[in-house]
Amino acid sequence: MASSYNFSSSLNRSSKKSTVNDPKTCDCGFPARILTSTTPKNPGRHFMVCNEGKCKYWKWLDVEPIQMPLMEVVEGMKAEFVALKTEVEKVKEDMEQMKRKSTLMPLQ
């Protein structure tokens, strides 16, 4: 599922056809439609498609190639954070058990 809006509804048809090499136009020369990804892997990322549905134009709008590896690093860091948080909770539980045991054991 994706939400959308049109880049340039104010352009007339003749100017649409003359902008084939404009990065905001599809391969047909029409203004590309911008959609927003709602997938778990790419939430909120914008991409462009052919507004007329006549060509297979598709392009990420908001991400430069260098940013993709950074996004993977962030995802890895999130997973590591969750793992560390789980480990901290386990250590806390172990400490509580040790405290309970130490209060039950007589001092020598």
MIGURO-991207 format. One record per residue (C-alpha): x, y, z; residue in three letters; residue number from 1. Coordinates in pm, whole numbers. Example, Ala and Ser with C-alpha at 12.3 -4.5 7.8 and 13.67 -1.06 7.14 Angstrom:
BEGIN
{xx 1230&yy -450&zz 780&type ala&seq 1}
{xx 1367&yy -106&zz 714&type ser&seq 2}
//
This chain:
BEGIN
{xx 0&yy 0&zz 0&type met&seq 1}
{xx 128&yy 349&zz -78&type ala&seq 2}
{xx 6&yy 707&zz -64&type ser&seq 3}
{xx 62&yy 935&zz -361&type ser&seq 4}
{xx 67&yy 1287&zz -499&type tyr&seq 5}
{xx 147&yy 1429&zz -841&type asn&seq 6}
{xx 466&yy 1627&zz -900&type phe&seq 7}
{xx 325&yy 1884&zz -1137&type ser&seq 8}
{xx -43&yy 1898&zz -1211&type ser&seq 9}
{xx -6&yy 2253&zz -1343&type ser&seq 10}
{xx 200&yy 2154&zz -1647&type leu&seq 11}
{xx 13&yy 2126&zz -1975&type asn&seq 12}
{xx 44&yy 1813&zz -2194&type arg&seq 13}
{xx 290&yy 1970&zz -2441&type ser&seq 14}
{xx 538&yy 2065&zz -2170&type ser&seq 15}
{xx 499&yy 1720&zz -2014&type lys&seq 16}
{xx 614&yy 1555&zz -2337&type lys&seq 17}
{xx 919&yy 1782&zz -2365&type ser&seq 18}
{xx 1069&yy 1680&zz -2031&type thr&seq 19}
{xx 1164&yy 1317&zz -2101&type val&seq 20}
{xx 1513&yy 1361&zz -1949&type asn&seq 21}
{xx 1391&yy 1546&zz -1640&type asp&seq 22}
{xx 1445&yy 1320&zz -1336&type pro&seq 23}
{xx 1093&yy 1400&zz -1221&type lys&seq 24}
{xx 937&yy 1253&zz -1534&type thr&seq 25}
{xx 884&yy 892&zz -1632&type cys&seq 26}
{xx 1011&yy 733&zz -1953&type asp&seq 27}
{xx 690&yy 845&zz -2127&type cys&seq 28}
{xx 778&yy 1209&zz -2055&type gly&seq 29}
{xx 492&yy 1266&zz -1813&type phe&seq 30}
{xx 539&yy 1390&zz -1456&type pro&seq 31}
{xx 605&yy 1089&zz -1236&type ala&seq 32}
{xx 369&yy 1007&zz -954&type arg&seq 33}
{xx 532&yy 1002&zz -611&type ile&seq 34}
{xx 431&yy 722&zz -378&type leu&seq 35}
{xx 528&yy 654&zz -19&type thr&seq 36}
{xx 631&yy 304&zz 77&type ser&seq 37}
{xx 449&yy 148&zz 370&type thr&seq 38}
{xx 643&yy -178&zz 373&type thr&seq 39}
{xx 829&yy -285&zz 691&type pro&seq 40}
{xx 1163&yy -278&zz 507&type lys&seq 41}
{xx 1118&yy 73&zz 359&type asn&seq 42}
{xx 862&yy 261&zz 569&type pro&seq 43}
{xx 811&yy 620&zz 463&type gly&seq 44}
{xx 1050&yy 608&zz 168&type arg&seq 45}
{xx 936&yy 797&zz -140&type his&seq 46}
{xx 955&yy 653&zz -489&type phe&seq 47}
{xx 837&yy 758&zz -834&type met&seq 48}
{xx 634&yy 564&zz -1089&type val&seq 49}
{xx 474&yy 638&zz -1425&type cys&seq 50}
{xx 160&yy 841&zz -1355&type asn&seq 51}
{xx -4&yy 715&zz -1674&type glu&seq 52}
{xx 82&yy 347&zz -1615&type gly&seq 53}
{xx 227&yy 325&zz -1967&type lys&seq 54}
{xx 590&yy 247&zz -1883&type cys&seq 55}
{xx 769&yy 55&zz -1611&type lys&seq 56}
{xx 941&yy 363&zz -1466&type tyr&seq 57}
{xx 1029&yy 320&zz -1098&type trp&seq 58}
{xx 1288&yy 510&zz -893&type lys&seq 59}
{xx 1360&yy 580&zz -527&type trp&seq 60}
{xx 1321&yy 952&zz -474&type leu&seq 61}
{xx 1469&yy 1015&zz -132&type asp&seq 62}
{xx 1769&yy 787&zz -95&type val&seq 63}
{xx 2114&yy 831&zz -242&type glu&seq 64}
{xx 2315&yy 512&zz -305&type pro&seq 65}
{xx 2545&yy 581&zz -8&type ile&seq 66}
{xx 2248&yy 585&zz 229&type gln&seq 67}
{xx 2143&yy 225&zz 164&type met&seq 68}
{xx 2443&yy 73&zz 351&type pro&seq 69}
{xx 2380&yy 320&zz 633&type leu&seq 70}
{xx 2021&yy 201&zz 662&type met&seq 71}
{xx 2146&yy -157&zz 685&type glu&seq 72}
{xx 2386&yy -51&zz 963&type val&seq 73}
{xx 2101&yy 114&zz 1152&type val&seq 74}
{xx 1888&yy -200&zz 1122&type glu&seq 75}
{xx 2180&yy -407&zz 1252&type gly&seq 76}
{xx 2226&yy -168&zz 1542&type met&seq 77}
{xx 1857&yy -194&zz 1629&type lys&seq 78}
{xx 1883&yy -573&zz 1640&type ala&seq 79}
{xx 2196&yy -554&zz 1855&type glu&seq 80}
{xx 2022&yy -309&zz 2090&type phe&seq 81}
{xx 1731&yy -551&zz 2138&type val&seq 82}
{xx 1974&yy -837&zz 2205&type ala&seq 83}
{xx 2168&yy -630&zz 2460&type leu&seq 84}
{xx 1849&yy -517&zz 2629&type lys&seq 85}
{xx 1742&yy -882&zz 2662&type thr&seq 86}
{xx 2083&yy -972&zz 2805&type glu&seq 87}
{xx 2063&yy -689&zz 3062&type val&seq 88}
{xx 1723&yy -815&zz 3177&type glu&seq 89}
{xx 1867&yy -1166&zz 3217&type lys&seq 90}
{xx 2159&yy -1034&zz 3424&type val&seq 91}
{xx 1914&yy -840&zz 3645&type lys&seq 92}
{xx 1712&yy -1157&zz 3702&type glu&seq 93}
{xx 2030&yy -1350&zz 3787&type asp&seq 94}
{xx 2132&yy -1081&zz 4037&type met&seq 95}
{xx 1791&yy -1093&zz 4204&type glu&seq 96}
{xx 1819&yy -1471&zz 4239&type gln&seq 97}
{xx 2166&yy -1434&zz 4393&type met&seq 98}
{xx 2035&yy -1174&zz 4640&type lys&seq 99}
{xx 1752&yy -1404&zz 4745&type arg&seq 100}
{xx 1992&yy -1696&zz 4791&type lys&seq 101}
{xx 2239&yy -1485&zz 4990&type ser&seq 102}
{xx 1971&yy -1375&zz 5237&type thr&seq 103}
{xx 1876&yy -1740&zz 5297&type leu&seq 104}
{xx 2234&yy -1858&zz 5358&type met&seq 105}
{xx 2378&yy -1817&zz 5710&type pro&seq 106}
{xx 2693&yy -1612&zz 5749&type leu&seq 107}
{xx 3005&yy -1805&zz 5859&type gln&seq 108}
//
